[in-house]
Amino acid sequence: MTAATVPELTPWQLARRRFLRHRLAVAGLAVLLLLLVGCFGADLIAPYERGAQNLLLGPVPPSAAHWFGTDELGRDYLTELLYAGRISLAIGLCVALLATVVGTALGAAAGFFGGWADEIIMRITDLFIVLPAIVVLAVVLQGAGRSPLVIVPVLAAIGWTTVARIVRGQVLSLREKEYIAAATVLGVTKWRIIVRHILPNLTGVIAVSTSLGAASAVIVESTLSFLGYGVQPPESSWGNLLSQASGLIGTGKVYLLYFPGLFILLTALAINFLGDGLRDAFDPKGARP
């Protein structure tokens, strides 16, 4: 009797199997999806109309009618948190994607071409790294405005450096591989080699960098908004909800401080667990499939 043939799994199937084995990563993905659906679907999910005030009700603690209580204007706090989360998550995701695209392009060019291109890109990267990020961001936003359309490129301009350095290091290793030499001998253009042969092998690195960049962007935006340099009314984010409630410690309205902080914490943890799972899933030296 011959042994049954075991079908060989593709790299993507192996990655999926490794990821699903990482329980914290799966839990993080579930929490993140729940937050995304709740915030971006707030028009359908929110229990009350956004900004609906009830001055006679005022601030009341969590109850069956208002799960997260109401704020000082009598607005349902869960509704306000969901709409604020739409801004915070959108900024985090857009910053991560923009920073990843810029960092990947510059890092790949620096690592593959080397020479003066590598020298110039890495010196620019070093310059951005040594700048005090929060101070620079506060100054720029003070002068350029504080709308999400300004905050996203400003945060991305600070965040691309980490991605660029990681991608450059990976490309320096990959460009020495035999298949890259073979493609060069066959006359394949350098940019085509980068796009068709190098970047597909960096999928795991890029995915992890994007996820961690999103978590960092959410935290930085919340910090800026808490300090008064981020999103401004009538728009709101979790950061400026924190700022508005910062003086309520020790009072009966302290729940207005706890809930936005909890949402920021859950988002950061979920994205970081997701990043850990992606790293393990795409790691060729990881555990057995």
C-alpha positions as CSV (number, residue, x, y, z in Angstrom):
1,M,0.0,0.0,0.0
2,T,1.4,3.3,-1.0
3,A,1.3,6.3,1.4
4,A,-1.3,8.9,0.6
5,T,0.2,11.9,-1.2
6,V,0.1,15.0,1.0
7,P,-0.6,18.1,-1.2
8,E,2.0,20.8,-1.0
9,L,0.8,24.0,0.4
10,T,1.4,27.3,-1.3
11,P,3.3,30.1,0.5
12,W,0.0,32.0,1.1
13,Q,-1.7,28.9,2.5
14,L,1.3,28.4,4.9
15,A,1.1,32.0,5.9
16,R,-2.6,31.8,6.6
17,R,-2.1,28.6,8.7
18,R,0.6,30.2,10.7
19,F,-1.5,33.4,11.2
20,L,-4.6,31.4,12.4
21,R,-2.5,29.6,14.9
22,H,-1.6,32.9,16.5
23,R,-4.6,33.4,18.8
24,L,-3.8,36.9,19.9
25,A,-3.4,38.0,16.3
26,V,-6.8,36.5,15.4
27,A,-8.3,38.2,18.4
28,G,-6.7,41.5,17.4
29,L,-8.0,41.2,13.8
30,A,-11.5,40.5,15.2
31,V,-11.4,43.5,17.5
32,L,-10.0,45.8,14.8
33,L,-12.7,44.7,12.3
34,L,-15.3,45.3,15.0
35,L,-13.9,48.8,15.6
36,L,-13.8,49.6,11.9
37,V,-17.4,48.4,11.3
38,G,-18.6,50.2,14.3
39,C,-16.9,53.5,13.5
40,F,-17.3,53.6,9.7
41,G,-20.8,52.2,10.0
42,A,-21.8,54.6,12.7
43,D,-24.6,56.1,10.5
44,L,-26.4,52.8,10.8
45,I,-25.1,51.4,14.1
46,A,-25.0,54.4,16.4
47,P,-27.9,54.3,18.9
48,Y,-28.6,58.1,18.7
49,E,-28.2,60.8,16.1
50,R,-24.7,62.4,16.1
51,G,-24.6,65.6,18.2
52,A,-28.1,65.3,19.5
53,Q,-28.2,67.3,22.7
54,N,-30.4,66.9,25.8
55,L,-29.4,69.8,28.1
56,L,-32.1,68.8,30.6
57,L,-30.5,65.3,30.9
58,G,-26.9,66.5,31.2
59,P,-24.1,64.1,32.1
60,V,-25.3,60.7,33.4
61,P,-23.2,57.6,34.0
62,P,-23.5,54.5,31.9
63,S,-27.0,53.0,31.9
64,A,-29.3,50.7,29.9
65,A,-30.4,53.8,27.8
66,H,-26.9,55.1,27.3
67,W,-24.4,52.3,27.5
68,F,-21.4,54.7,27.8
69,G,-23.3,57.5,29.5
70,T,-23.8,61.0,28.2
71,D,-21.5,64.0,28.1
72,E,-22.1,67.5,29.6
73,L,-24.4,68.4,26.7
74,G,-26.5,65.3,27.2
75,R,-25.2,63.7,24.0
76,D,-25.0,59.9,23.9
77,Y,-21.3,59.2,24.5
78,L,-21.2,55.9,22.6
79,T,-22.4,57.7,19.5
80,E,-19.8,60.4,19.9
81,L,-17.1,57.8,20.4
82,L,-18.0,56.0,17.2
83,Y,-18.0,59.1,15.1
84,A,-14.7,60.3,16.7
85,G,-13.2,56.9,16.0
86,R,-14.0,57.3,12.3
87,I,-11.6,60.3,12.3
88,S,-8.9,58.6,14.4
89,L,-9.0,55.3,12.5
90,A,-9.1,57.0,9.1
91,I,-6.1,59.1,9.9
92,G,-4.2,56.1,11.3
93,L,-4.9,53.9,8.2
94,C,-4.2,56.7,5.7
95,V,-1.0,57.7,7.4
96,A,0.2,54.1,7.5
97,L,-0.6,53.5,3.8
98,L,1.0,56.7,2.6
99,A,4.1,56.3,4.8
100,T,4.4,52.7,3.6
101,V,4.2,53.6,-0.1
102,V,6.8,56.4,0.3
103,G,9.1,54.4,2.6
104,T,8.9,51.3,0.4
105,A,9.7,53.2,-2.8
106,L,12.6,55.1,-1.3
107,G,14.0,52.2,0.7
108,A,13.8,49.9,-2.4
109,A,15.6,52.5,-4.6
110,A,18.3,53.1,-2.0
111,G,19.0,49.4,-1.4
112,F,18.9,48.3,-5.1
113,F,20.7,51.2,-6.8
114,G,23.2,51.9,-4.0
115,G,25.8,54.6,-4.6
116,W,24.8,58.2,-4.6
117,A,21.1,57.3,-4.5
118,D,21.5,55.3,-1.4
119,E,23.7,58.0,0.2
120,I,21.2,60.8,-0.5
121,I,18.1,58.9,0.6
122,M,19.7,57.6,3.8
123,R,21.0,61.1,4.8
124,I,17.5,62.5,4.3
125,T,16.2,59.6,6.4
126,D,18.7,60.3,9.2
127,L,17.7,64.0,9.1
128,F,14.0,63.1,9.6
129,I,14.8,60.6,12.4
130,V,16.8,63.1,14.5
131,L,14.0,65.7,14.4
132,P,11.8,65.8,17.6
133,A,8.7,64.5,15.9
134,I,6.0,65.8,18.3
135,V,7.5,69.3,18.3
136,V,7.9,69.5,14.5
137,L,4.3,68.2,14.0
138,A,2.9,70.7,16.5
139,V,4.7,73.6,14.8
140,V,3.7,72.5,11.3
141,L,0.1,71.9,12.2
142,Q,-0.1,75.2,14.0
143,G,0.9,77.0,10.8
144,A,-0.7,74.8,8.1
145,G,-4.0,74.0,9.7
146,R,-5.3,71.0,11.7
147,S,-7.8,69.3,9.4
148,P,-7.3,65.6,8.6
149,L,-6.2,66.5,5.1
150,V,-3.2,68.3,6.6
151,I,-2.6,65.9,9.5
152,V,-2.3,62.8,7.3
153,P,0.6,64.0,5.0
154,V,2.4,65.6,8.0
155,L,2.3,62.4,10.0
156,A,3.3,60.4,7.0
157,A,6.3,62.7,6.4
158,I,7.6,61.6,9.8
159,G,6.6,58.0,9.7
160,W,8.1,56.9,6.3
161,T,11.7,56.7,7.6
162,T,11.2,53.5,9.6
163,V,9.7,51.7,6.6
164,A,12.5,53.0,4.3
165,R,15.3,51.7,6.6
166,I,13.7,48.2,7.0
167,V,13.0,47.8,3.2
168,R,16.5,49.0,2.3
169,G,18.0,46.4,4.5
170,Q,15.9,43.6,3.0
171,V,16.6,44.8,-0.5
172,L,20.4,44.8,0.1
173,S,20.1,41.1,0.9
174,L,17.7,40.2,-1.9
175,R,19.7,41.9,-4.7
176,E,22.5,39.4,-4.2
177,K,20.3,36.4,-5.0
178,E,20.9,34.3,-8.1
179,Y,17.5,35.0,-9.7
180,I,18.2,38.8,-9.5
181,A,21.5,38.2,-11.3
182,A,19.8,36.1,-13.9
183,A,17.1,38.7,-14.5
184,T,19.8,41.3,-15.0
185,V,21.7,39.2,-17.5
186,L,18.5,38.7,-19.4
187,G,18.2,42.5,-19.8
188,V,15.3,43.1,-17.4
189,T,15.2,46.8,-16.4
190,K,16.1,47.6,-12.8
191,W,12.7,49.0,-12.0
192,R,11.0,46.0,-13.4
193,I,13.2,43.8,-11.2
194,I,12.3,45.8,-8.2
195,V,8.5,45.6,-8.9
196,R,8.3,42.1,-10.2
197,H,11.0,40.2,-8.3
198,I,11.9,42.1,-5.1
199,L,8.8,43.8,-3.7
200,P,6.7,40.5,-3.8
201,N,9.3,39.0,-1.5
202,L,8.9,41.9,0.9
203,T,5.1,41.3,1.4
204,G,5.5,40.2,5.0
205,V,7.8,43.1,6.0
206,I,5.6,45.6,4.3
207,A,2.4,44.2,5.9
208,V,4.0,44.3,9.4
209,S,5.3,47.9,8.9
210,T,1.9,49.1,7.7
211,S,0.1,47.6,10.7
212,L,2.6,49.0,13.2
213,G,2.6,52.3,11.4
214,A,-1.2,52.5,11.8
215,A,-1.0,51.9,15.5
216,S,1.7,54.5,15.9
217,A,-0.3,57.1,13.8
218,V,-3.5,56.6,16.0
219,I,-1.4,57.2,19.1
220,V,0.4,60.2,17.7
221,E,-2.8,61.8,16.4
222,S,-4.4,61.2,19.8
223,T,-1.5,62.8,21.5
224,L,-1.5,65.9,19.3
225,S,-5.3,66.3,19.7
226,F,-5.0,65.9,23.4
227,L,-2.4,68.7,23.4
228,G,-4.7,70.9,21.3
229,Y,-2.7,70.6,18.0
230,G,-4.8,67.9,16.3
231,V,-8.3,67.6,15.0
232,Q,-10.4,70.6,16.0
233,P,-14.2,71.1,16.6
234,P,-16.7,70.6,15.0
235,E,-14.8,67.4,14.0
236,S,-13.7,65.2,16.9
237,S,-11.3,62.3,17.5
238,W,-10.6,60.1,20.4
239,G,-7.7,62.4,21.3
240,N,-9.7,65.6,21.7
241,L,-12.4,63.7,23.6
242,L,-9.7,62.8,26.0
243,S,-8.6,66.4,26.1
244,Q,-12.1,67.7,26.8
245,A,-12.4,65.2,29.7
246,S,-8.9,65.7,31.1
247,G,-10.1,67.8,34.1
248,L,-12.7,65.3,35.2
249,I,-10.4,63.0,37.2
250,G,-11.8,62.4,40.7
251,T,-15.3,63.5,39.7
252,G,-18.4,61.4,38.9
253,K,-17.9,62.2,35.2
254,V,-14.5,60.5,34.9
255,Y,-16.1,57.9,32.6
256,L,-15.8,60.5,29.9
257,L,-12.1,60.2,30.2
258,Y,-12.0,56.4,30.5
259,F,-13.9,55.4,27.4
260,P,-11.9,57.2,24.7
261,G,-8.7,56.0,26.4
262,L,-10.0,52.5,26.3
263,F,-10.8,52.8,22.6
264,I,-7.3,54.0,21.9
265,L,-5.8,51.2,24.0
266,L,-7.9,48.5,22.3
267,T,-7.0,49.9,18.8
268,A,-3.2,50.0,19.6
269,L,-3.2,46.5,21.1
270,A,-5.3,45.0,18.3
271,I,-3.1,46.4,15.6
272,N,0.1,45.4,17.4
273,F,-1.2,41.8,17.9
274,L,-2.2,41.7,14.3
275,G,1.3,42.9,13.3
276,D,2.9,40.1,15.5
277,G,0.7,37.6,13.7
278,L,1.6,38.8,10.3
279,R,5.3,38.8,11.1
280,D,5.1,35.1,12.3
281,A,2.9,34.2,9.3
282,F,5.4,35.5,6.7
283,D,8.5,34.5,8.6
284,P,10.1,31.6,6.5
285,K,12.0,30.5,9.6
286,G,8.9,30.3,11.8
287,A,7.4,27.3,13.4
288,R,6.4,24.2,11.4
289,P,3.4,24.7,9.1
